[in-house]
Amino acid sequence: MGKRESNAGLARLLLESGWTYAQLARSTNRIGTELNTPLRYDESSVTHWLGGTVPREAARRCVVEAFSRRLNRCVTYTEAGFPPPRNGQPDTKGDLVEGLIELGRHDMDPSRRGVLGVGLFSVALTVPGWQDVVARAEALKTGRTTRIGMPDVEMVRAMTDKVSELDDLYGGRHARPLAATVLVNTVADGLRADARPEVHQAMMGAASDLCYLTGYMAVDEGLHGLAQRYYLRALELAGGAGDHLTYCTTLRGMSVQAAGLGHGAKALELADAAAAASPVAGPRMRAFLVGQQAHAAAMTGDKSRALREMREAESALERADSRIAVTGRYDAAALHFHISEMRYALGDVAGSVDSMTRSNELRSDVYRRSRVRHNGLLAERQFRIGHLEAACQSWKSALTEYPLVQSGRVDTGMRSMVRLTRPHLGNAHVRALHDQARAVLPRAMFTRAGPG
């Protein structure tokens, strides 16, 4: 058996990053945790890799992403001295409609969702600018056998509205495959059909909205690589439609995703890009964009900017009218949630609790999924400041509606509840909470209540 060749590419990346072997191992393990793929690498593992041992595919993905985040650029498998991954991920390049069909078909098929689930959020993802997406969409091929009109566009918009309503009430776990079905079976044909230019442009706009919503639901399920692919499709379609609103909304959604994963600098970069790409935004849209900039700025430690941006968001929302679009809804409840997130990022946990409480009071009854999730967040923060009884009450409120919601983020919150409260079972309020939880939560949550 021949001697393995040392991995010079990996050695160069280590030198460029300034990492020790242990730091690379820890970063790789941390990304594995994001993927729900526990890894246990250490210095000796890195030594073996440098000596030519090739880690398994899931680990290679984590190593490459670790370097991409560290170096703030896209690092390839080849650059790291690794073989590329086997085929199995939907292509994100090539023809726009073909890529959309491939992505949607993977999401429709339950047997393929495990492949989608390993998709990793990439901090180094290149986000196309407005002119890039406009140019790419102009190359979209059209068919000759079908012709569509505005009623077909209105049907897609109506289906998007219904999927959004289902997501609000029940969570995205079941609604997202439905959206993927619409993309594959209805939208793709519409994008390739003959139509008047204004109809074709409107269909691209409707498709962009649905892709954005589908990406948002993937975030809710914790499928972050999948969400990024849907978001990129939404950006491309928005360019073809000349739809600055959905383009900016999607960039903002990508910022929210990055913030949720703790990537403050990337969240701010995307939030700033969304605001910069917005033309003359109305006051509600302005509040929607600036509120996210405030949260992201707080995550980077820029308190003065965060407070300044939040004041602007509050002022803009006061000037807004009462009309709210399906995508990009922003109201007083959403504003107070943003204030809560900003305060939490700045270390003001008690202030965050106050703002979250106000947000929950103002939220419309139709947003059940958000209500359950945010009650769980409120409880965790009440727990952190020692308000155990109040936290138990908030968790009980979340548990009451939990059986009606299918959401990965809600499930993560419930696992956190079990983990945080288990050491306090001597408290009567906690015992009552666990009694209620055992009646509605899956049994596995009590046996695998790892970090939330």
N, C-alpha and C positions, 0 to 999 in steps of 0.2 A: 504494500500500500504506500503510495507516494506521500511525501511530506506536504502538509498544508502550507499554502502561501500566506504570509502575513497580510493583514488588511491595511494597506497603506492609506486608503481613502478614509477609513475610520480614524486612523492616527492623525491625519491632517485636520479632520474636523475637531478632534479633541484639542489639538494645538490651537486652532482658531478660536474655539469656544472658551479656552482658559479653564476648562473643567478638569477636576480630578476624576479618576476612575469611579470613585464612590459617588461623586455628584452626578455623573452620567447615569449610573445605576439607579439612584434615587429618582431622578427626573423620569426615567423610563418607567419605573414602577408607578409613579404618580399618574402618568398618562394611562397606564394600564387600568388604574382604579377608575378613571373617567369612563373607560370602556366596559366597566364591570368585568374586567379580565385581570384578576389578581396576579401580579408578577412579584417574584422574590429575588431579584438580581442583586448582586453585590460586586465589590471590586474584582473578585476572582472571575466573575462572569465576563466583565469587560476585558480582562486579560485574555481569556479564551477567545473572545471575538477578535481581538487584535492579532491573535495567533492564527486566525483563519477559520475558527468555528463559526458556522452560520446559525444565528438564533432562529427560532421558529417564526413563521410568518407574522403572527400577531405581535410578537416582540419587535420584529424589524420595523413594523409600522410605527410602533411607539418610539423607537430609537430615532427614526427619521424625523418624526414630528418634534421630538425633544430638541434636536439640533435646529430645526426650523424656528422654533420659538426662541431658543437661545440667541441665534444669529439674526433673527428678524428678516429672514429670507427663505425662499423655498429650497429645501435640501432634497435631492433626489436619492433614490435607492442606489443608483449607480455611483453617485458621489460618495455614499457611505460604504461602498464596497459590497453591497448586498444584491442578490438577484431580485428582480421586480416581483411584485405579488402575482399570484395566479389570477387568471381572468375570473370575474365574479362580481365586480362592481359595475354599475351602469356607467357607460361612457358619458363624459361631460363635454366632449368636443364633437366636431363634425356637424352634420346637418341639425339645425335647431329642432325641427319637428321629430326627426328620428331619435334624437337624444331624449326628447320629452316622452316619446312613446316607450322607449326602453326603460327610463326611470319609472314611469307610471306602472308599467307591467310588472316590474320587480316589486313594487309596493302593493299591487293588487294581489299577488300570489303569496299566500301564507307561508309556503315552503321556502320562499326567497327572502322573507323579512329578516331571517337570522343573518343573512349576508349583509343586508342593509344596516343591521344593527351594529356591525363592527365599524361602520364609517366613523372616522375620527374628526372632531372639530379641528380645523387647521387655522392657527393664528397667522400663518404665512400665506394664506389664500390670496391670490391676486384678484381684486375686485375690478371688473371692467368699468371704465368711465363712460359717461353719457355718450360721447361721440363713438366710442367703440361699439356699444350695443346698438346704436342706430345703424352703423355701417354693416354690422353682422346681420341684423334683421332684414336689411334691404336685399340680402342674398337669398332670402327664404323662397323656396320653390313652391309654385302653385300647381294644382292639378287642373284637369280639363274635363273631368266627368261629372263634377258636382258644382252646383252654384248655390250660394247662400245669400241671405238678405238680413236686414236688421232683426227680424223676428228670431233668427237663429242666435244672434248675439244676445238678445234679451233673454233667451232661454238659458244660455250659459250663465248670465248674470243672476238669473233667478235661482239656478241650482247652487251657485256660489253663496247666495244669501241663505238658502236652506241649510247648506253644510255648515255655514258659520253659526247659525242658530243651534244646530245639533251640537257643535263643539262647545258653545257657551253653556248649554244645559247639561251635556253628558260627557264632555271631554273628547279628545281627539282620537282615542284608540280605535274606535269603530268608524268615526267620521272620516278619518284620513284615507283609508282604502276606498271609501265611496268617492272622495274627491279624485283619487288617482284613476278610478274607473271613468269618471266624467272626462278627465284629461285625455285618456287613451281612446275612448270610444266616441266622444263627441267633439272635443276641442281640436284634437289633431286633424280630423277630417275637415273641420271648419277652417283651420289655418292653411290647408292645401287647396281648398276649393276656390273656384273662380268667384269673384265678387267685385263690386264697384270698389274703388280705392278706399273710400270712407268706411265701407262695411268691413273690408279686410283689416283696416287699421283698428276699427272698433273691436273686432274679434281678437286681435292681438292684445288689446287692452283688457278685455274680459279674461283672456287666458292668463295674463300677467297677474291679475287679482287672485285668480284661483290658485296659481302656483305659489304666490305669497302666502295665502291662507294655508295651503298644504304644508309648506315649510314651517309655518308657525306651529301647526299641529305636530309635526315631527319633533320640534323642540320640546313641546309639552310631553312627548313620550320619551325624551332623552336620546333620540336618534340624531345626534348633532351633525355627523357627516352627511346624512341624508337631507337634513334641513338645509345645509349649505348648498347642496346641489339644486334643490327646489328654488332656493333664493336666487341662485345664479340664473336659472331659467326665467324667473320673474323679472330680473333686471334686463335680460336680453329682450324679452317680449315687450317690456315697457318701452324700451328704446324704439322698437318697431312701431309701437302705437303712438309714439310721441307723448307718452304719459309720464310727465315729470312727477306727478303725485305718487303713483305706485312705485316708481323708481326710488324716490326719497323714502317712502314708507318701508320699502324692502331693506334699504341700507340701515334704516333705524332698527328694523327687526333684527338684522344681523348684529347691530350694536347691543341690543337687549340680550341676544343669545350669548355674546361674548361676556357681557357683564355677569350673567347668571353663572358662567363658568369661572368667574374670578379674573378674567383678563381685562383689567381696567384700561391699560394703554390702548389695546385693540378696540375696546368698546368706545373710547373717546375718539379714536381715529375714524371709526365708522359713523359715529354720531355727528362729527364735524363734517364728514363727507356728505351725509344726508342733508344737513342744513345748507351746505354750500351748493348742492345740486338743486335745491328748491328754488324755483323762480320767485315771483312775488307771491309769497304764501299768505293765505288768510290768517286771521288771528288764532283760530282753533288749530290749524296746521302748524302755525308757528309755536304755539304752546306745546303741541305734541312733539316737535323736534327739539325744542330748547330744553324741555323737561328731561329728556334723555341725555342731553349734553351735560346738564347739571349733575345727574346721577353719575355719569361716567367721569366727570371732572372730580367729583368727590372720591371716587375709587382711586384716582391717581394722587390724592392728597392735596389737590388744589382747592382749598376751602373757599377762598375769596371768589374764584371763578364759579364754583358750584352755587354759592349763594346769589351771585349776580345773575346767573342764568335762571335760577329758580324764581327770582323776583320777576324776571321778564316773562317766564311762563305763566305766572299768576296774573300778571297784568294783561297778557294776551288773551287768556281764557276769559277774563272779565269782559273783554270786548267782543267775544265770539257770539254768534247767533245760536239758535237751538238745533240747527240741522247737523246731524252726525252721519257720516258715511259708514258703510259696512266695514271697510278696511280703514284702519287708522282712527278708530273711535277714541275720543279724548274728552273727558268730562271732569267734574269736580272730584269724583271718586278716584279717577286715574291720577289726577294732579296730586291728591293727598297721598296716594300710594308712592308716587315719585318722591314726594317730600320725605316720606318714611324711609325709602331706600337711600336717599341722599344722607339723611341724618344717621342712619345705621352705618353707612360707609365712612362717615366722619367720626364715628365712635360714640355718638349720642344715642344709646340704646333706649333710654327712657323717652326721649323725644320721638324716636322712631315708633315706639309703642303708641304714643298719643296720636301721631299722624295716621298710623295704620288703623287704629280704632275709628278715627273720623272717616277714613276711606271706606271702611266696612259699613259704617252707618249710612253713607251716601250711595252705595252701590245699588243699582237696579236689581230687582229680584230675578231678572232673566239670566244673569251671569252666575249661574250656580257653580260652575267649575272654578271660577275665580274666587267665589265666596268661600268654598271649601279649602282651596289652597291658601288663601290669605288668612283665614282663621287659624290654619296650622302655623303659618309664619308668625302671626301675632302671638300665638301661644309659646312658640320657641323663644321669642324675645321677652315675653313676660317671665318665662322661666329663668332666663339669663339674669334678670334683675331681681330675682327672688320672690316674684309674685306667683307662688305656686298655685294657690286656689284660683286666681284669675286665669292662669294658664290652663288649668284643668277644665275650666268652664269653656274657654275658647276651643280647646281640643274636643270637648263634648259636642260643641256646635258643629264642628267639622265632621265628626263621626256620624251625626244625625243624618247628614245628606251623603255621606261617603258611598253607600251602596248604589247611588244613582249616577256616580261619576266614574268614568274610566280614563284615568290620567296617570302617566308615569310620574309627573312631578308631585301629584297628590300622594301617590304610593310612597314616594321617597320621603315625603313629610310624615307619613304615618309610621314608617320605619324609624324615623328620628324620634318620634314621640315615644315609641316603645323603649328605645335605647336610653333616652334621657330620663324617663320616669321610673324605669325598673329599679334603680337603687333607692327609690323613695316609697316602696310599696307599704312601708309602715304607716304612711299617711292615709287617712280615711278618704280624702278626695282623690288621691292617686289610685287607691284600690277600686273606688267606684268607677273611675275612668277606665281602668283595665278591664273591669267587668263588662262595661259597655263595648270596649274595643274588641274583646274576644268574641262578642256576639256578631260582629260585622266584618272584622278584618280577616284576611286569609291566615290560616294557621302558620304558614311559613314565615310570616312577619314576626312571629314571637320566637322563632328558632333561628332566624337569620337577621336579626335586627342590628345590622352593621351600621357604619357611619352613614348618615343621611346625605 
